[in-house]
Amino acid sequence: MTKKIEDGGPAFSGRRFEPQHGGSNDREPWNPGMSLRDWFAGQVLAGFMSAKPMHFNPDDDAAYCYRVADAMLSARKVGSE
């Protein structure tokens, strides 16, 4: 059994429903989009890639970005206690 990864919930929380196709009565359930973990990892990736030479290993780099994102989520959780 795999352990559930704590993802921090939606990165950009908002309304429960949102208008679709420009109408106000044409409503569908809100899609939370990416998780906060994904957003943190993307931010790490942007900074990481801007400072890194072009020779890189995408698998290693992605794993690194998610390790930093996990550390950020852990620090955020500790800071709120």
Backbone torsions as a table, in degrees:
resi	resn	phi	psi	omega
1	MET	NA	132.1	-179.3
2	THR	-88.1	146.9	179.3
3	LYS	-78.4	135.5	177.9
4	LYS	-68.6	130.7	179.2
5	ILE	-82.0	126.4	175.6
6	GLU	-70.2	117.2	-175.7
7	ASP	-106.5	-0.3	177.6
8	GLY	80.4	-0.2	-178.6
9	GLY	81.2	-171.0	-177.7
10	PRO	-65.4	139.4	179.4
11	ALA	-71.7	-36.2	-176.8
12	PHE	-126.8	78.2	-178.1
13	SER	-71.0	151.6	-176.6
14	GLY	-160.1	-146.3	-177.8
15	ARG	-67.9	157.3	176.5
16	ARG	-71.2	-34.6	177.4
17	PHE	-128.8	153.4	176.3
18	GLU	-139.3	147.5	178.4
19	PRO	-62.0	141.6	177.1
20	GLN	-113.1	144.3	174.7
21	HIS	59.9	28.0	175.1
22	GLY	81.1	-3.3	-179.5
23	GLY	-95.6	156.0	179.8
24	SER	-90.8	-21.5	-179.6
25	ASN	-101.7	-8.6	-179.7
26	ASP	-90.9	82.0	-171.2
27	ARG	-111.7	142.6	177.0
28	GLU	-131.3	157.9	178.4
29	PRO	-56.4	142.1	-179.6
30	TRP	-67.9	136.9	176.8
31	ASN	-97.6	117.1	-176.0
32	PRO	-68.5	-13.2	178.3
33	GLY	69.8	-142.6	-176.1
34	MET	-75.0	156.6	177.4
35	SER	-81.8	165.2	176.4
36	LEU	-63.3	-34.6	177.1
37	ARG	-60.7	-45.3	178.2
38	ASP	-62.7	-41.4	-178.8
39	TRP	-65.6	-44.3	176.9
40	PHE	-58.6	-46.4	-179.3
41	ALA	-61.6	-39.2	178.0
42	GLY	-64.8	-37.4	177.8
43	GLN	-67.0	-41.1	176.7
44	VAL	-62.2	-44.3	-179.4
45	LEU	-59.6	-43.3	-178.7
46	ALA	-60.5	-47.1	178.7
47	GLY	-68.4	-40.8	-179.0
48	PHE	-61.5	-46.8	-177.2
49	MET	-71.7	-29.5	179.5
50	SER	-71.3	-22.0	-177.9
51	ALA	-105.4	-0.9	-173.2
52	LYS	-105.9	142.9	174.3
53	PRO	-61.6	162.9	-175.3
54	MET	-66.7	-16.7	179.1
55	HIS	-86.5	108.5	-177.2
56	PHE	-146.3	163.2	176.3
57	ASN	-110.3	107.7	-175.6
58	PRO	-56.3	-38.0	-179.9
59	ASP	-65.5	-44.4	178.7
60	ASP	-66.2	-41.1	-178.6
61	ASP	-65.6	-41.7	179.1
62	ALA	-64.8	-43.4	178.7
63	ALA	-61.6	-41.4	177.8
64	TYR	-61.1	-46.0	-178.7
65	CYS	-60.7	-40.4	178.8
66	TYR	-72.8	-31.1	174.5
67	ARG	-64.0	-42.1	177.5
68	VAL	-65.7	-42.4	178.6
69	ALA	-60.6	-41.8	178.1
70	ASP	-63.2	-39.6	177.2
71	ALA	-64.8	-38.2	178.2
72	MET	-64.8	-42.5	177.7
73	LEU	-64.0	-39.9	178.3
74	SER	-64.3	-44.5	179.2
75	ALA	-63.6	-37.9	178.7
76	ARG	-64.6	-40.3	179.8
77	LYS	-67.6	-43.6	179.3
78	VAL	-64.7	-38.9	-179.6
79	GLY	-65.2	-22.7	-177.7
80	SER	-92.3	-6.8	-178.5
81	GLU	-89.6	NA	NA
